[in-house]
Amino acid sequence: MKKIFTILGLVSATTIMFAQTNLVQNPGFESDLTSWAAGTGSGYTAPAILTTNPHSGLKLAAYELPAATTGFYQNVAIAGNTQYTLTFWYKASTTRPEGTTQNNIFRLWSVMKDTTGTPVYNSATANDDPLRSNNGYLPIAPTAWTQHTVVFTSHPSAASIDVAFRSYGSGSSYVDDVQLVQGLLAVTDVSAFDKSVKMNTVVGNELRLILPGKATVNIYSADGRLVSSNRVDNGQAINTSSMTKGNYIVTVDNGSAKVSRKVIKN
């Protein structure tokens, strides 16, 4: 039977970030909390590792309605007086009613350190420090994965950075795909990756993919439930024989770019 391919569909980003060396270990929590730890505050607890609707891959880190302020971090070696880009994807929701301070749920709270482990800052206060969310909080984003990016030049005495996140009570926060690279993230038009990803949009017993390289392919039901997740190479197929008839969303993520397609199981 003739295969039907498409290069149209739902595109989840407007740019593609080409692969650069990510200095963060276990950035997508696929190895649970390996390389991550609770902190940096006293009494902080480690986040839970969930498998429901990650940004990519199979897992994400989450605090769901923590009883008190908490957080987690990873210490990463960096060089002094060097430009870096820190980026990650998050979701944050609140149980606070309208009319109250709703957005103080989640923030980036990272700090550079010298060779002795002493904090070093580029600014006199947190108000002027994007690595500490300018002493503010990230916008509430309850349903859609939202990317937050900070470009900074390291302190001349910096030898490492605690890539750290804080979560606060009366809300929940979710983190995935943390990336720290030297320099700026290289970007290009999304159409280059989008056009190279092809698949049969009418699915029987298999979903066959044409890809530029190995990628994580997730299939979601119409209500957002993850049906399957597979690492797929060019020309390989996913067995869809057990899927019920209906509409599905397929995401293709190579770790640097992510696009989506709508398919029909008949």
MOBEL-V129189 format. One record per residue. N is the residue number from 1. RES is the residue in three letters. SS is DSSP state (@ for helix, = for strand, . for the rest). PHI is phi in whole degrees, -180 to 180 (NA if undefined). BURIAL is b if it has 9 or more other C-alpha atoms within 8 Angstrom, else e. Layout:
n = (N:N)
res = (RES:RES)
ss = (SS:SS)
phi = (PHI:PHI)
burial = (BURIAL:BURIAL)
This chain:
n = (1:2:3:4:5:6:7:8:9:10:11:12:13:14:15:16:17:18:19:20:21:22:23:24:25:26:27:28:29:30:31:32:33:34:35:36:37:38:39:40:41:42:43:44:45:46:47:48:49:50:51:52:53:54:55:56:57:58:59:60:61:62:63:64:65:66:67:68:69:70:71:72:73:74:75:76:77:78:79:80:81:82:83:84:85:86:87:88:89:90:91:92:93:94:95:96:97:98:99:100:101:102:103:104:105:106:107:108:109:110:111:112:113:114:115:116:117:118:119:120:121:122:123:124:125:126:127:128:129:130:131:132:133:134:135:136:137:138:139:140:141:142:143:144:145:146:147:148:149:150:151:152:153:154:155:156:157:158:159:160:161:162:163:164:165:166:167:168:169:170:171:172:173:174:175:176:177:178:179:180:181:182:183:184:185:186:187:188:189:190:191:192:193:194:195:196:197:198:199:200:201:202:203:204:205:206:207:208:209:210:211:212:213:214:215:216:217:218:219:220:221:222:223:224:225:226:227:228:229:230:231:232:233:234:235:236:237:238:239:240:241:242:243:244:245:246:247:248:249:250:251:252:253:254:255:256:257:258:259:260:261:262:263:264:265:266)
res = (MET:LYS:LYS:ILE:PHE:THR:ILE:LEU:GLY:LEU:VAL:SER:ALA:THR:THR:ILE:MET:PHE:ALA:GLN:THR:ASN:LEU:VAL:GLN:ASN:PRO:GLY:PHE:GLU:SER:ASP:LEU:THR:SER:TRP:ALA:ALA:GLY:THR:GLY:SER:GLY:TYR:THR:ALA:PRO:ALA:ILE:LEU:THR:THR:ASN:PRO:HIS:SER:GLY:LEU:LYS:LEU:ALA:ALA:TYR:GLU:LEU:PRO:ALA:ALA:THR:THR:GLY:PHE:TYR:GLN:ASN:VAL:ALA:ILE:ALA:GLY:ASN:THR:GLN:TYR:THR:LEU:THR:PHE:TRP:TYR:LYS:ALA:SER:THR:THR:ARG:PRO:GLU:GLY:THR:THR:GLN:ASN:ASN:ILE:PHE:ARG:LEU:TRP:SER:VAL:MET:LYS:ASP:THR:THR:GLY:THR:PRO:VAL:TYR:ASN:SER:ALA:THR:ALA:ASN:ASP:ASP:PRO:LEU:ARG:SER:ASN:ASN:GLY:TYR:LEU:PRO:ILE:ALA:PRO:THR:ALA:TRP:THR:GLN:HIS:THR:VAL:VAL:PHE:THR:SER:HIS:PRO:SER:ALA:ALA:SER:ILE:ASP:VAL:ALA:PHE:ARG:SER:TYR:GLY:SER:GLY:SER:SER:TYR:VAL:ASP:ASP:VAL:GLN:LEU:VAL:GLN:GLY:LEU:LEU:ALA:VAL:THR:ASP:VAL:SER:ALA:PHE:ASP:LYS:SER:VAL:LYS:MET:ASN:THR:VAL:VAL:GLY:ASN:GLU:LEU:ARG:LEU:ILE:LEU:PRO:GLY:LYS:ALA:THR:VAL:ASN:ILE:TYR:SER:ALA:ASP:GLY:ARG:LEU:VAL:SER:SER:ASN:ARG:VAL:ASP:ASN:GLY:GLN:ALA:ILE:ASN:THR:SER:SER:MET:THR:LYS:GLY:ASN:TYR:ILE:VAL:THR:VAL:ASP:ASN:GLY:SER:ALA:LYS:VAL:SER:ARG:LYS:VAL:ILE:LYS:ASN)
ss = (.:.:.:.:=:.:.:.:.:.:.:.:.:.:=:=:=:.:.:.:.:.:.:.:.:.:.:.:.:.:.:.:.:.:.:.:=:=:.:.:.:.:.:.:.:.:.:=:=:=:.:.:.:.:.:.:.:.:.:=:=:=:=:=:.:.:.:.:.:=:=:=:=:=:=:=:=:.:.:.:.:.:=:=:=:=:=:=:=:=:=:=:=:=:.:.:.:.:.:.:.:.:.:.:.:=:=:=:.:.:=:=:=:.:.:.:.:.:=:=:.:.:.:.:.:@:@:@:.:@:@:@:@:@:@:.:.:.:.:.:=:=:=:=:=:=:=:=:=:=:=:=:=:.:.:.:.:.:.:=:=:=:=:=:=:=:=:.:.:.:=:=:=:=:=:=:=:=:=:=:=:=:.:.:.:.:=:=:=:.:@:@:@:@:@:@:.:=:=:=:.:=:=:.:.:=:=:=:=:=:.:.:.:.:=:=:=:=:=:=:=:.:.:.:.:=:=:=:=:=:=:=:.:.:.:.:=:=:=:.:.:.:.:.:.:=:=:=:=:=:=:=:=:.:.:.:.:=:=:=:=:=:=:=:=:.)
phi = (NA:-65:-79:-110:-115:-142:-117:-103:149:-90:-104:-93:-152:-103:-138:-119:-101:-66:-63:-127:-66:-86:-79:-81:-89:51:-69:-109:62:-68:-103:58:-104:-55:79:-111:-149:-67:143:-98:-82:-67:82:-68:-114:-72:-73:-80:-104:-113:-120:-93:52:-67:-65:-152:68:-116:-137:-152:-103:-150:-117:-112:50:-64:-72:-151:-56:-150:180:-149:-158:-140:-86:-125:-71:-138:-104:-75:54:-133:-81:-135:-123:-111:-142:-159:-113:-146:-132:-147:-134:-136:-100:-73:-72:-59:94:-106:-74:-95:-94:-86:-114:-151:-157:-78:-142:-98:-146:-83:-136:-87:-66:-92:88:-81:-61:-130:-126:-89:-131:-71:-135:-66:-60:-111:-115:-65:-71:-117:56:50:59:-119:-132:-79:-60:-61:-143:-74:-122:-97:-63:-123:-93:-123:-132:-128:-106:-146:-106:-66:-59:-55:-96:-69:-121:-159:-140:-84:-78:-131:-129:-124:-126:-123:-63:67:-167:-131:-136:-137:-132:-155:53:-83:-138:-129:-127:-78:83:-92:-71:-75:-131:-149:-63:-64:-62:-61:-75:-59:-71:-87:-101:-134:-160:-74:-87:-109:-109:-106:-94:-152:-112:-102:-123:-107:-131:-74:178:-62:-151:-89:-115:-107:-117:-117:-73:-62:-93:90:-81:-71:-93:-156:-142:-143:-88:-127:-104:-57:87:-82:-127:-107:-72:-116:-63:-87:-75:-77:-65:147:-95:-139:-111:-111:-109:-121:-132:-98:94:-123:-145:-143:-130:-129:-137:-101:-127:-119:-94:-108)
burial = (e:e:e:e:e:b:b:e:e:e:b:e:b:e:b:b:b:b:e:e:e:e:b:b:e:b:b:b:b:b:e:e:b:e:e:e:b:b:b:b:e:e:e:b:b:b:b:e:b:b:e:e:e:b:b:b:b:b:b:b:b:b:b:e:b:b:e:e:b:b:b:b:b:b:e:b:e:b:b:b:b:b:b:b:b:b:b:b:b:b:b:b:b:b:e:b:e:e:e:e:e:b:b:b:b:b:b:b:b:b:b:b:b:b:b:e:e:e:e:b:e:e:e:e:e:b:b:b:b:e:b:b:b:b:b:b:b:b:e:b:b:e:e:e:b:e:e:e:e:b:b:e:e:b:b:e:b:b:b:b:b:b:b:b:b:b:b:b:b:b:b:b:b:b:b:b:b:b:b:b:b:b:e:b:b:e:e:e:e:b:e:e:b:b:e:b:b:b:b:b:b:b:b:b:e:b:b:b:b:b:b:e:e:b:b:b:b:b:b:b:b:e:e:e:b:b:e:e:b:e:e:b:b:b:e:b:b:e:e:b:e:e:e:e:e:e:b:b:b:b:b:b:b:b:b:b:b:b:b:b:b:b:b:b:b:e)
